[in-house]
Amino acid sequence: MLIDKNVNIEEDFLKRVEVDKLYEAILKLKPSEQELIHKLYLDKQTMTLTEYATSNNISYTTLRKRLERLRKKLKSTTK
């Protein structure tokens, strides 16, 4: 049996569990909040904050505040 000492199965498993928790939390968000997360972080072609704000006719500052609240919401949901 070959053993790869560079692979930590337990660590990989725990990371996968955390990713699964995050995706479950995202699914519980409002559709507009889910869209924001996808457009900024998950899509293949992500958008910058400026691009997203411009395309949705909101100010950059408003978007930053929404994103901050959303991150807190996700953080509390995934604990």
C-alpha positions in Angstrom: 0.0 0.0 0.0 1.4 3.4 -1.0 0.9 6.2 1.5 1.2 9.9 0.5 2.4 11.8 3.5 1.3 15.1 1.9 -2.3 14.1 2.0 -4.2 14.8 5.2 -7.5 13.0 4.9 -9.0 14.3 8.1 -8.1 17.9 7.2 -9.6 17.5 3.7 -12.8 16.0 5.1 -13.2 18.9 7.6 -12.7 21.5 4.8 -15.3 19.7 2.7 -17.7 19.8 5.7 -17.2 23.6 6.1 -17.7 24.2 2.4 -21.0 22.1 2.5 -22.1 24.2 5.5 -21.4 27.4 3.6 -23.4 26.3 0.6 -26.3 25.2 2.8 -26.3 28.7 4.4 -26.2 30.3 1.0 -29.3 28.3 0.0 -31.2 29.8 3.0 -30.6 33.4 1.9 -33.0 35.5 -0.1 -32.7 35.2 -3.9 -31.1 38.7 -4.1 -28.5 37.8 -1.5 -27.7 34.6 -3.2 -27.3 36.4 -6.5 -24.8 38.9 -4.8 -22.7 36.0 -3.4 -22.7 34.2 -6.8 -21.8 37.3 -8.8 -19.0 38.4 -6.5 -17.5 35.0 -5.4 -18.9 31.9 -7.1 -19.5 32.5 -10.8 -16.8 31.6 -13.3 -16.6 35.3 -14.3 -17.0 37.1 -11.0 -17.8 40.8 -10.9 -16.0 43.5 -8.9 -17.9 45.5 -6.3 -17.9 48.5 -8.6 -19.2 46.5 -11.6 -22.0 44.9 -9.5 -23.0 48.3 -8.0 -23.1 49.9 -11.4 -25.1 47.2 -13.0 -27.6 47.2 -10.2 -27.9 51.0 -9.9 -26.7 51.1 -6.3 -23.9 53.0 -4.7 -20.6 51.4 -3.9 -21.0 52.2 -0.2 -24.5 50.7 -0.1 -23.2 47.5 -1.7 -20.3 47.3 0.8 -22.7 47.6 3.8 -25.0 45.0 2.3 -22.1 42.7 1.8 -20.8 43.2 5.4 -24.3 42.4 6.8 -24.5 39.3 4.5 -21.1 38.0 5.6 -22.1 38.3 9.2 -25.4 36.5 8.4 -23.4 33.7 6.8 -20.9 33.5 9.5 -23.6 33.2 12.2 -25.5 30.6 10.1 -22.5 28.3 9.6 -21.4 28.1 13.2 
